[in-house]
Amino acid sequence: MASESPRVLPATLALLIQLGMLGINLLIALLFGQLTGRAYPFWLLVLIQAVGAYVLARLWGMASWWRLIHLFFPLVVWLMVQLHLPNWVYLAGFLFSLMLFWTTFRTQVPFYPSFPAVWQQVLAWMPARQGLRMIDIGSGLGDMAMHIAKVRPDCQMLGIEVAPLPWLISHARGRWRRSSARFVLGDYHKLDFREFDVVFAYLSPAAMPALWQKASSEMRPGSLLISYEFEIPGVPPALQQPIGETGKVLYGWIMPGM
């Protein structure tokens, strides 16, 4: 299959893939025992579960980060069991993941940090006028927002992040560096894009249609929507620039007049 059904949440599809692969794995183990008279090695069961789930996720068109979760999750669980870790380690890992990824299962946007080459191109596209208002939606640890605030002190720079841990780190780093960039915890869907001249996003393919719907209905004529790596389906960008040797592209859309 080329792509996953839009009616099934990725988290639900991931669970179905793991359960389906587990059923296949148990069938293989049963046949192995009947043909050889020996027990199926547990390490082999874990390995086949990981690789098989990865392959199924790829066939169903899941995002690359979901494929990596399928690949490494069984291996990590098996390793942790072998190490006989105390129970509090599992709780700490769960809480850390919850604070880092928070609503990833719903928003379908993982933790994607950008890097300096992207920031420089964003700066090159930003209008030169004073008092520009810009927002980085999904601002992560705050690096890009603080860099732009430093290079363009005339701008009002805001970062919004839905996951508590990255927001807390960015907020603390901003105060430590005395950056003029501000960071808020929340969902960008609740903001009014009319308040911004430039909106930057590094989200995921699944989030782009909703982002465009919001941007096209709220952003003022002449304002700029920028997305790193991910295009908006069916909407040709006005600006397009490959970044370094990664093969990834920065896209820009200028909001049309009324």
Buried (B, 14 or more C-beta within 10 A) or exposed (E): EEEBEEEEBBEEBBEEBBEEBBEBBEEBBEEBEEEEEEEBEEEEBBBBBBBBBBBBBBEBBBBEBBBEBBBEBBBEBBEEEEEEEEEEEEEEEEEEEEBBBBEBEEBBBBBBBBEEBBBEBBBEBBEEEEEBBBBBBBBBBBBBBBBBBEEBEEBBBBBBBBBEBBBBBBBEBBEEEEBBBBBBBEEBEEBEBEBBBBBBBBBBBBBBEEBBEBBBEBBEEEBBBBBBBBBBEEBEBEBEBEBEEEEEBBBBBBBEEE
